Amino acid sequence: MRLIGRHRLWALAVVIGLLGGLSWWYFSDNESDYHSTDAQLPVNGVVLDTTFYAQDSGKAPVILLAHGFGGSKNSVADSAKELAGRGYNVLTWTARGFGRSSGEIHLNARDYEIKDAQALIDWAARQKSVALDAAGDPKLGVVGGSYGGALALNLAGVDKRVDAIVPQITYNDLARSLLPDGSGGPPENGVLKKGWVGVLFGSGSGFSLGGPVRATGDPQCGRFAADVCAAFLDTVTTGRATPDTVNLLRSVSPNAVAGQITAPTLLIQGMADSLFPLPEAEANAKAITSAPVRLAWFSGGHDGGAGSNSDQDRVKFLTVQWLDHYLLHKGDVPGSSFTYSRVTGVSAQERGLTTTGFKLDTYPGLDASPRSVDLTGREQRIASPPNGVPSAISVLPGLALGGTGLTSVEMPGQNAAFESAPLTQAVDVVGTPSVQLRVASPTGEAVLFAKLYDVSPNGQASLPNGLVAPVRLSGLPADVSAAQPVKVTLPAISTRVDVGHRVRLVIATSDQSYQGPVQPVVYTVAVGNAVSLPTALGTPLTSAETPLLIALAVLVGLILLGILAAILVARARHRGRDRAVVAEYADTPLVIKGLRKEYAGGYVAVRDISLTVQRGQVVGLLGPNGAGKTTSLRVLMGLTRPSAGEVLVFGHQLIPGAPVLSRLGALVEGPGFLPHLSGMENLRLYWQSTGRPAEDSRLDEVLEIANLGKSIHRKARTYSHGMKQRLAIAQAMLGMPELLVLDEPTDGLDPPQIAEMRRVLKKYAVDGRAVLVSSHLLAEVEQTCTHVVVVNAGRLVASGPVAEVASSGRRLEDAFLALVEGGPEDDRD
């Protein structure tokens, strides 16, 4: 087994612990007073490190809050405080084998970790602040994520004192989770998740979030029990699980007791989760037949953290709603509706994914409402590399490439691709796609990795959450014509494949996160004529705070009506002035006379600036930082009002919203591009927002001048700073306005990019168009502009053709320094 680097392993172990830490609580009622007490409690021959958050007055239910693998009671401290603030008693503890608790790790075994939790229930029942259903039976909920979620399920399966549980991002069958097989084979035939197994074993070998590393007698086993350690060593050595190992893993899994659970269960599962994927939650839901069950999917998971902000809000609301109803008897019965989300973009403000939530009346199942999409592609020969070197990359433990917008890596010669035609109708995929696969192998066996890409019209392929389906096949013929079709179930996803996009099925022979064959071999692969895509059309969700938002919307609406009325009155007042044209300047792009801008407090940014920009000119507005350049341009664009002076654009008085502004293009404030859209899509969306006909954009001319080439079809998030600047200039050029105004367009660019920007500006100022560009770069103004206006301390210092301002034989730099040093002082008027 090739393990990832030591430092990354420890870092990922931290991620796992934190993901099990659950900081997803709804804060609306944090009013209760409580206190916390730390204690070392002896239970079942070990000592557990605990913290009890007790209510200061009255009696209340108690919640056992369990941490994730590699974590400790400290991992869930924030969530415990939030729950205590809502009026619950909360008991947190560090599981045996971790942190400052003693004992060995038995992976939630009934005779160890589950008995420990039962002893904690006994202890909680004796606390005076805890409400009881009966003697020794506290009113009790259990919440946990990952390892802690499995504990909640296991505990509810063996102890009827549990009144409600909320397991999150957890498993039903640990053997199947760690050794999956997309062809439906048993774990003994599965493909080992070597990346995750390495992380999990490493985080239990001595490293802990909750305390110091403890030495053990066996350096190979760390703090694991002997049977767990032996199973790990054997499985990783051979790449296969023995029946004894599978029995061990299943004996500690919720599937062994889920049928006995009577406590109402809210199952929350993450879509960005290559460790415990969505089918694990479905398996738990199907197994629990004697209690109310509700499912919810969210955009996070072991690979994607807590998900988007909107998803976090939904999960918080559902969790508290569930606990409040079943423990405090507050609110209506939560019901069994199914909620899920779909990634819809990237938030520049949140620096993460944005999602839309959806709701269905009932959980549809992972293979409901299938839609068939035809695939094309002949049978293909692909090479399986020796010991998986080199390997394709789809997801690394805790770091989903598909969930972060990064691109997965396919190795040439090691994958077969089968693709659909562009879709004529969008497909909302919710569940597990499937496909028929035929494989031939000279060894009679094959290990393959199936994945489903969404391919945009510009050819960019994205793999939802970086998820793949490992497949191990045996009894294969040497000739693919003799191969029998095998149904392969692909990873469960929630995504929308838009019109014009293609579906691409890739069958690869290696993956960085899985353990494949040691010996090299060549397979022949063919697929059926179509891929089956499960679909669902849920109702879009509003947030939990909808009533407040409605009230705010009404208030905002009233304010907007008032603003609209004021705008209409202002336009009526200015209509006559806007229609009036100063005939002398009707054909002059820009005239500024005596411009002054003073802010509250007496600060004067612009004192007295006058300039003229004629057709065919590239005029440089030159001055040091703080000279008043940007303020002047903001006034010119109608973004702020001048204190005095006059601005005429083609003879029209400039006022905010004046129709003449349609003859002007500008880049004054930083451009706001949507990073998940291509450059071309950003330009089209911007022009569409102006309300003008698409043919008036003159997009082809703009693209020729901007010289963005094929990169115009790439996602904007992949652009360099220089490319973003050129895209911003292209946006300002849309419609080929007669006057182009740019504020520091070369700022932050390297010399080659500056030279390209210089070419763009010179090429634009033809056919009677004009450019006004502000800059503090003397050499750029000298090499790019035909005319220059020098400003300092808010006043005009000099203006005219570049050669005249530089005067006989002097470079502009010398002239500029002389002018600025001799210019007005930065005084207050």
N, C-alpha and C positions, 0 to 999 in steps of 0.2 A: 504494500500500500504506500502510495506517495502522499505524504502529509504536507499540508501547507506550512509556511514558516511559523516558528515558535511564537513570535510576537503577534502575528496575525491571528494565530489560534487563540491566544489569551484575549486578544481584543474581541474576537467573535464570541468567546465564552461570556465576556461582559455583556455583549449584545443580548445573548440568550437570557442571561439573568435579568436584565432590565426589561426585556419583552415579557418575562413572566411577572414583572413587578407591578403591572396594572396601575397606571395613573389615570384611569378613565372614569372620573366621577363627576357627576353633575353638581355644581356648587350652590344651587339656589337657596338651600336652607341651612347654611353653616352657622347655626345659632346656639347649639347645645354646648354646655360646659362639660368638660371631661378632664381627666388626668391620666397619665400613663405611668406604668410600673414595670420595670425590667426584673426578670427573675430567671434563675436556672432551675428548671423543673425536672426532677427525676421521674422518668416513665419507662417501663418495660426494659430496665437494665441499662438505659442511656440517660444522658442529661441533655435537655433541649433548652436552647437559648430563646427566651420568649419576651414579648412585650404585650401588656394588656392595657388597652385604652378603655377606661371605665367611665360611665356617666356619673356625674356628681350628684344627681338627684333622680329619684324614681327608679323604676325598673324598665329595662328595654331588651329587645332581642340581642343576641350575640352573633357576630359573623366571624367565622374562621377564614382568615385571609392567607392563602398559601402562595409561596413564591415559585419562580421558575427554576429550571435546572441550572446549577452553578450560582444561584443567588442566595439570599438570606432574608431574614426578617427586615433588614435595612432596605432591601429592594422594594418592599411594598409599604414603607413607612408613610410616604405621602398619601397613598390611597387610604391607608388606615386612618389617618388624621381627617381626611375628607368624610369618610363614613362615620367616624366618631362625631364629627361636626354636624352630621345629619341626625344624630340621636341614637346611633347604634353603639353597643359595646363591640369592641373588635379585639380579637386575639391573633397576634402574629407570632410566628416561630421560625427558627431555622431548622430545616429538616435534618434528620440524623445523617452524619457523614459530611455535612457542610459547615463552614464557618466555625463558630464556637460551640456547636453541638457535638457531642461525642457519637461514637458508633460508626457503622459502615453503611454504604449506600446499597440498598436492595431494590431500587427502582420501583417504589410504591408497592412493595410486597404486602400481602394481607397480614402476615405475622410480624411485620416490622413497621413500616411507615404508616400503614392504615391503623394498626393497633395503637401507635403513638397518637394519632389524631383522635381516636376514640377516648384515650386517656385524657386528652386535652378537653374533650366534651365533658367528661366527668368533672374535671377541675372547674370548667366554666360554670357548670350547674351549681357549684357551691359558692359562687360569688354573689354578694348581696345586690349588686346592680343588675343582675341578669334575670329577665322574666322567664318563668317556667311554664311548660305545658303540663308537667307532672313532676313528681319528685325524681331528681336525677336527670330530667329531660328538659333542657333549655329550649326556648324558642330560638331556632338555629338556622342560619344560612351559611353556605360554604361558597367561596369565590376563589378562583385561581386561574392562572394562565399557564399554558404549556404543561410542564411537569405538575404544577399546582392545579391545573384544570383536570388532569387525569386523577389526581388525588380526590378532588371533589366528587367525580363520578364514582370512583372506587368506594369512597366512604359512604356515599348515599346508597350504594348497592348492598352494603353489609350492615348499615346502622339506620334503623327507621326513625331515629331521633332527628335526622336532618329534615328540615321543613322546606328548603328551597336551595337550588344551586345555580351558579352561573359559571360554567366551564368555558374558557376562552382559548383559542388557538391550540387545541389539544388533539389527542389521538383516541381512536377506538381500539386499534390493534397495533401495538408497537412493532411487532414482527413485520407486518405488512408495510408499515410506515418506513422502516429502515431498509427493507428489502422488497421493493415494489416490482411488479411485473405487469406491464400494460396489456399483455395478452390474457390476463386472468389467472395466471399460474400461482401456485402457493408460494409462501415466503422461501421455502427450501429451494425454489427455482428462481427467486428474485435476484435483482441486481443491487449490490450493496451501495448505499449512499456513503461512500468512503469519506467525503468531505465533512458531512454532518456527524458521522460516527466519530471521526477524529476530533472534532470540536467537542462533542459531548463527553467523550472519554477523557479528553484533556482537562475539561473543566471539573471533572470529578476525581482527578488523580492527585489533587492537592491544592490546586488553585481555587480560590473562593472570593466572592464579593464581600462576604460577611465577616471575615476574620483572617488570622494568619494561616500560613501553610503548616499543616501538621505532618510530621514525619511518620512513615509507616514501615512495617517490617519488609514488605515486598515492593521494591521500586517500580515493578511493572504494573502493579495493581492500584497503587495510591490508596484511596479511601474506599474503593469498591469491595464489596463482598467477594469471596473467593469464586463462587459459581458465576457471578456476573463477569468478573475479570476473565475467567477461563473461556466463557462464551465469546467475549470480545476478541481475545487473542486468537482463538481458533477461526472465527469468522473472517477477520481481517487477513489472516495468513492465507486462507484458501479462497476467499471471495465468495464462499457459499455458507449457508447456515445449516447446521445439522438439525434433525428433528428435536434433539434435546434442547438446542438453543431456541428454536421456535417455540417449544413448549414453555420454556422459561419466560420468554418475552410475553407470551400470551397469558401466562399465569398472573402477570402483574398489570395487565391491560384492562381497561374498562369493559371490553367485550365479554369478559368472563362473568361480570355481575350486572351488566346494564339492564338485563331483563328483570332484575329484582328491584330496580329503582322506582320508588313511589313519590319522591320529592319533585315538585314542579321544576322543570329544567329549561333554562335559556341557553342555547348553544350558539356561541359567537365564534365565527371562523374567519380567518384572513385569506384574501385572494392572492396576496404576495407571500406565498408560503410554500417553499419546496421541501420543508421538513414534515409538516403535518398539513397536507392539502385539504381542499374542500370535501372530498369524498369521506374523510374521517368523521366530519360532523354529520354527514348523512347517515353513515353507519351507526353512529351513536343514536341518532333520532329514530331510526328503524328498530333499534334494539330496545328502546325504552317504550314499553307498551302499557304501563300501568300508571302513567303520570302525564300531566299536561306538558307538551314540548313545543318550543318555538325556536326557529332558526333565524340567524341574521349573518350576512356576509359583509365584510368591510374591506377597504382597499389596502390595509396593512397586513401584518403577519410577521413571521420570523425573518423574512427577507425585506420587509418594507416598514418596520416599526409600527407606529400607531395609526398610520394612514393619514388621509387628508383631514383638515380641521372639521369639515362638515361631517365626515364619517365619525370622527371622534365624538362630536356632539350627539349624533344618532346613537352610538353605542352607549354613551353615558346615560342618555335618556332611557333607553330600553332596559339597561341594567338596574337603574334606580327604580323605574316603574315596576319591574319584576319583584325586586326585594321589598319595596314599600307595600305592594299588594299582598304578597304571600307571608310577610312577616309582621307588618303593621296593619294589614287589612285596610289600606288606603287605596282609593281609586277603583275604577272598573277592572274587571278581569282583562289582563293584557291580550288574551286571544292567541290565535295560532297563525296569524298572518306572517308572511315571509318578506323580509326587506333585504335589499342588496344594493350595490352601487356599481357605477361604471366610471372609469377614468375618462374625463372629458377634456383635459388640457393641463396646462402648467400655470401656476400662479406666480407671477413675478414678485408680488408682495410677500406671499407666504414662503416663497422659494421651495415650493413642493408641488405635489399633484393637486388638481382640483377634480372633484367627483360630483356626480349627480346620483341621488338616492332614488330607489324605486320600491314599489310595494305590490305584492300579489296577495290575494286573499288566502291562499294556501301554498305550501311549499310544492313546487311542480316536480321535483326530482331532477337528477342530473342528466337524464336522457329523454326528457319530455319534449313534445312538439318538434320532432326532427325535420330539418330541411336539407334536401340533398343538393350539393353543388358539384357539378361535373369537374373532373380533373383530367388533364392531358399529360402525356409523358410515357415514353417507352421504358421497357425494362432496362435497368442500369447496373453496371458492375462497380462496386465500391470496395475500397481497401480498409480493413481493420488493422490499425498500426500495432506494433509489438508493445505490449504492456500499456496501451493507451497513449503512446508518445509518438507524435504530438497529439493533443486532444482539442476537440472543439470546446468552446466556452459558452455556456448558456446562463448559468447562475452559479455564484459562489456563496457558500453558507453565510447568510446574513446580509448579502450584498447582491440583490437581484438586479441584473443588468436591465432586464425588460421593464422593471418597475421604476427605473430612474431615467429612462430615455436613452441609455447607452445602448450600443449595438452588440448583439451576440456575435461570436466568431465561429465561422464554419471553416473546416480545413479542406483544401482542394483535394479531390480524388477520394474523399472519405464520406461523401454524402450524395444522395440521390434526391432530386427535386421534381415535384409534380405540381402543376399550377392550373388554376381555373382561368376562364376568360374574365374580363372586367365585369363586375356585378352590375346588373341593370336595376336591382332593388336592394336596398340596404338590409343587412341581417343583424339582428340583436342576438348575439350568442350568449346563452346563459346555461352552462352545464358542461358536459364532457362530450366533445366531438368524437367521432369514431371513423375508422376506415378499414377496409379489407386489404391485407398485405400478403404477398407471396414471396418467399425467400428460398434461395438455394445456397448451399454451403458445402464445400468439399469435405468438411469435418463432420457434417451432420448437425452442427449447432451454430447458433449466431446470437450475438448480443448487439442490439440496435437501440437507437434513441429517436423517437418520433416527436416532431414538433410542428406546430401550425403557425405560420407567419401571416400577418396582414401586410400586403404590399400596396403602397400608394401609387397613384398614376405616374409619379416621377421615379418610381423604382425603389424607393426606400422601404425596407422591410422591417417590421417590428414584431418581436416575439412577446406576447402578453406575459408580463411578470417573469420572463425568462424561464418558463416552466417547460419541462420535457417529460415524455413518458418512456422509461426504460423498458425494454422487451428482451426476454431470453427465450429463444426457440430451440427445440431439439427435434430429432427425428426428421431432419430436412434432407431432401434429395440433392444430388449434385447438379441437376438440370432444373431450371426454374419452370419449365413447361410441365414438369411433373409435380410441382409444389402445390399443396392444398392451401386455399385462402384461410387466413387467420384474422379474426377481428381484433383490432388494436384500439384500446380506449385511450384517447389523448387526455392531457391535463384539463381539469375543470377550470373554466374561465368565465368572465363576464366582460364582453367587449362588443363594440359595434363595428362591423365591416361596412364601410360606406359605399355608395354607388360609385362605380369607376375603379374601385379597389379590387385587387385579386387576392385569392386565398392560395397560399403556397404550402404544400406539405413537404417537409424535409425529413428524410430518413438518414441519420448519421451513424457512424460506427464507433464513435468515442465521445466522451464527455468528461470534462475536468473534474466533475463532482462525483462521478460514479466509477466503480471498479469493473473493468472489462477484461477480455481474454489476454493472456500473456503472449501467446503465439500469434504472429501475423497471419492473416487469411484474407481472401477476396470473396465477397458475397455477390450474388445477383439478386436484385430487388425489383419487384413489380407491384403495383397497387391496383385496386379496383377502379372502376370508372368514376367514382364520386366519393366525396367525404360527407358524412352526416353531421349537420350542425344543429344541436338543440337550441330552440329559440324561446323567448318569452317577451311579452310586451307589458311590463309593469307600469303602474301609475306613478308619475314623478312625485317624490316626497317633498313636502315643505319641512322646514326645520321645527324643532321642538318648541321654539319660541314664536310660533306663528301668530298667536293672538297679539303679542307685543309688537311684532313686525307689522301686522295689519293696522294697529293704532298709529304706529310711526308713519306708515305709508299714507294714512289719511292726513296726518299732520303735515307731512312733506308735501302732499298734494295741494293742501290749502296754501302752503307757502309758495309753491310753484305757480299756483293760479295768481297769487298776488304779484309775483315777479313777472309773470307773463303780461299781466295788465300794465305794470310799469313799463315793460319793454314796448308794448303797443303804443302807449302814450308817448314814450321817447321817440319811437320811430315816426309817429305822426308829426312830432315837433321838428324832427330832423329831415323829413322827407323832402321838403322844399329846398333845404340847404344842400342835401345830397344830389338833387337833380341839377342844382346850379353848378355849372362848370366854368372854371376860370379859363376863358378861351385861349389866353396866352400860353397855358401849360397843358392844353388838351392832348397834345401828342408827346408830352414829356413824362417818362415813367415815374420820376420822383422829384419833388421839390420840397425841401424843408427850410423853413424860415424862422429864425429866432427861437429855436426849441429850448424849453426849460422844464425840468422836472424836479420838484421839491417834495420831500417826504415829511411826514409828521415828525416834529421835534427839530425841524429846521435844517435837516441834512439836504444838501443840494447835490444831486447826482449829475444833472446836466444843467449848465448855466446859460450857455448861448451857443447853439450850433446851427449853422445854415449850410446846406449843400444841395447840389443838383446832380441827378443821374440821367444822362441822355441815352437814347437808343444806341446800341452797338458798343457801349462802354462796359468795362469791368472795373468798377470803382472799389478801391480798398479803403475801408474805414480803419485807420491805423492809430494805435495808441497803446500805452502801457496798461497793465491790469488796473482797473479802478478808474479809467479815464472817462467812462460814461458810454462806451460803445454798446454794450448789451442793453442798457436802459433805453438808448436811442432806438434800437431795433425793436424793443418791446412796444414803445410808443408807436413806431411805424406800423406794427402788426395789429394795433388796436388792443393789445393785451393790457395796457395801462394808459391812463389819460395824461396828457401833458399839463403842466401848470400854466404854461404860456406858450405862444408860438403857433405855427401853422404847418400842417403836413398835407401835401397835395399829391395824389396818385392819379396820373393822367388828368390832372386838372380838377379832380374831385376832392372836396374836403373829406379827410379821413375820420370816420367815426366807427365805433365798434359795430360789426355786422353790415357795414356798407357794401352794396353790391359790387363796387369796383374792386373789392378785395379778391374777387374771383380771377382777376387778371394778374394776381401776385401769388408766387409760391415762396415758401419760406421754411427754413430750419433755424429756429431761434431757441425754443425749448428742446430738450432731448427727445428724440423720437421714441414712441412706445410700440415696439413690435411684439406680436404674439409669438413666443419662442417655438411653439409646437406647429406653427404654420410655416410654409416655405416663403422665401422672399417674394415670389410671384403672388402667392395667396395673400400676403400682407398688403402688397400694392393694390391688388384688386379690391380687397376689403376696404382699404382706405378710400379708394375712389368711389366705391359704392356708397360709402357713408356721406359723400358730398351731395348725393341725390342727382348727379348729372349723368347723362347717357354714357354707357360704356365706351362707345366709339369716340367720344370726345376726349378720352384719357390720353390718346396718342401714345399708347403704351409701347408699341414697337419702336418708335423714335426715341423714347426715353431710355429704353433698354440698350439701344445702339450707342447712345451717348454715354450712358453710365458704364457700359462695357462690363457687365456682371457675368456674361457667359453662362455656362451651364449651372453655375452656382446659384442662379436665381431660383432653381427648383429644389435647392436644399433647405432643410429646416433652418429658421433664423437662429436657433440656439447654437448651431454649428458654426456660425460666422465669426471670423476674427473681428477685432475692433475696426480695422480698415474696411472690411466688407460691410459692416453695419453702417459706417459713415457713408459709403457709396450708396447703400440701399436707402439711407435717409435722404441723400441728395436726389436719388431717383424719385422718391416719394414727393419731394418738393417740386420736381420737374413735371409731374403728371399734369396733363393738359397743356404742356409747353407754355406756361404763363409768360407774359411779356416782361415781367420784372421778377427776378429771382433774388431773394435776400437770405444770406447765410451767415451764421454766427460761428466763427472759429471752425470751419469745416475740416481743417487739417490737424486739429488738436489731437495729440496722442498717436499720430501716424508716424510710421518709419519713412525714411527717405524715398524708397521706391513708391510707397503709397502716396506720399505727398506729390511726387512727380505725376502720378496717374490722376490725382485730384486736380492738379494744375491743368492737365490736358482736358479734363471734363469741363472745367469752367470756361476755358478759352473756346471750346467747341460750342458751348451753349450760346455764347454772346454773338450770334450771327443772325441774319435775317431780321435785324431791327430789334432783337431782344437785348436786355440789359441785366447786369449782375451787380449787386452790392454785397460785398463780403467784408466782414470785420476780422481783424487779425492783429496779433502783437508780434508776428514773425516778419521782420523787415525784409528778409530775403525773398519770402514768398510774395509779398506785395510787389516787390521790385520785378520779379520774374513773371507774375501772373497778371497784374492789373495794368490797365491803360492809364487810369487816373487814381489819385490818392487824396484822401482827406485825413489830415493829421489832427487828432484831438488830444487834449491833456487837461486833467482836472475839470472836465465838463465843458471846456470851451474849445472852439475851433482855433487851431494854431496856423495851419496852412492848408491849401487845397490847389488842385490843378493837375495837369499831366505829370506822370512820374518823373519824366526828364526835367521838367521845369522846377518841380519841388526840390529835386536833388541838386539843381543849379549846375552851372558849367563844370563838368568833369567830376563832380563829387558823387560818391555812391549815396543811395538813399539812407543807408545806415548813419552816415556822418551827418547828413542833413537832419534826419529825425532826432538824433541825440542833441544836436544844437538847438533845434526848435523846442524840444521838450524841456531842456535845461533852462531855456530862456522863457518858458511859458509862464502862465499865471500861477500864483500860489494856491494851494488847496484851502481857501478861506471860506468862511460862511458868509452868505449874503444877508 
